[in-house]
Amino acid sequence: MSWLSLGAIDAAERVLGSLEGDLRMGRHDRLEKLARDLSAALDRLGHLRGVTNRPRLSALRDRAARLGRLVQAAQAGLRDARGVLDAPHGFASYDASGRAGQIAPARAQVERRR
């Protein structure tokens, strides 16, 4: 096994560890950067020749694929949350004739009495 391949595998495992740790802790601020780093590390692994530690490499690729799906799910959830936060507030309901409609939130008013 060449030292290059061992270093590339170790680098990919470090990125995977960081990515998994961030997902577990709910840190989403570095997901895109770590996903790019992981892609680059896996790309380097794809170009290696003569790697004798095939089981470790196979396990690494399986782990990367699983974490890739988790990152995609986390990003989709964040997009959905942003959409909910950006959407007008209120709720949907039906009127007496069965038509759906959006009910806007009540506007807060301050009434001055004497």
C-alpha positions in Angstrom: 0.0 0.0 0.0 1.4 3.4 -0.8 1.6 6.2 1.7 -0.4 8.4 -0.7 -3.4 6.0 -0.5 -3.2 5.8 3.3 -3.1 9.6 3.6 -6.0 10.0 1.2 -8.1 7.4 3.1 -7.2 9.1 6.5 -8.1 12.5 5.0 -11.5 11.2 3.8 -12.1 9.6 7.2 -11.4 12.9 9.0 -13.8 14.8 6.8 -16.5 12.1 7.4 -15.9 12.3 11.1 -16.3 16.1 11.1 -19.4 15.9 8.9 -21.0 13.2 11.1 -20.2 15.2 14.3 -21.7 18.4 12.9 -24.9 16.5 11.9 -25.2 15.0 15.3 -24.7 18.3 17.1 -27.1 20.2 14.8 -24.4 22.4 13.3 -25.5 23.1 9.8 -23.3 26.1 9.1 -20.4 23.9 7.6 -22.4 21.3 5.8 -21.7 22.7 2.3 -18.0 23.2 2.9 -17.6 19.7 4.4 -19.6 18.2 1.5 -17.3 19.8 -1.0 -14.2 18.6 1.1 -15.7 15.1 1.2 -16.3 15.1 -2.6 -12.7 16.2 -3.2 -11.4 13.5 -0.9 -13.5 10.8 -2.5 -12.4 12.0 -5.9 -8.7 11.5 -4.8 -9.6 8.0 -3.6 -11.1 7.2 -7.0 -7.8 7.9 -8.7 -5.7 5.7 -6.4 -4.0 2.6 -7.9 -2.7 -0.4 -5.9 -4.6 0.1 -2.7 -4.3 -3.1 -0.8 -6.8 -2.1 2.0 -9.9 -2.7 -0.1 -12.2 -3.5 2.9 -11.3 -0.1 4.6 -11.9 1.7 1.3 -15.2 -0.1 0.7 -16.4 0.7 4.2 -15.3 4.4 3.7 -17.3 4.7 0.5 -20.4 3.1 2.1 -20.1 5.5 5.1 -19.7 8.5 2.7 -22.8 7.5 0.7 -24.9 7.2 3.9 -23.7 10.5 5.2 -24.2 12.1 1.8 -27.9 11.1 1.9 -28.1 12.5 5.5 -26.6 15.8 4.3 -29.1 16.0 1.5 -31.9 15.4 3.9 -30.6 18.0 6.3 -30.3 20.6 3.5 -33.8 19.8 2.3 -35.2 20.2 5.8 -33.4 23.6 6.2 -34.9 24.7 2.8 -38.3 23.7 4.0 -37.8 25.5 7.3 -36.7 28.7 5.5 -39.8 28.4 3.3 -42.1 28.2 6.3 -40.4 31.1 7.9 -40.6 33.2 4.8 -44.2 32.3 4.1 -47.0 34.6 5.3 -48.3 33.5 8.6 -51.9 32.4 9.2 -53.5 29.2 8.5 -55.7 27.5 5.9 -59.3 26.7 6.7 -62.6 26.0 4.9 -65.6 28.2 4.7 -69.3 27.1 5.0 -69.5 26.1 1.4 -66.3 24.0 1.5 -63.9 26.3 -0.2 -60.3 26.4 1.1 -58.9 29.7 2.0 -56.0 31.3 3.9 -56.9 33.1 7.1 -54.4 35.9 7.8 -53.3 36.5 11.3 -55.0 39.1 13.3 -53.3 42.4 13.4 -52.4 43.6 16.9 -54.0 46.9 17.7 -53.6 49.1 20.7 -56.8 50.9 21.7 -56.5 54.0 23.8 -59.3 54.6 26.2 -59.9 57.5 28.5 
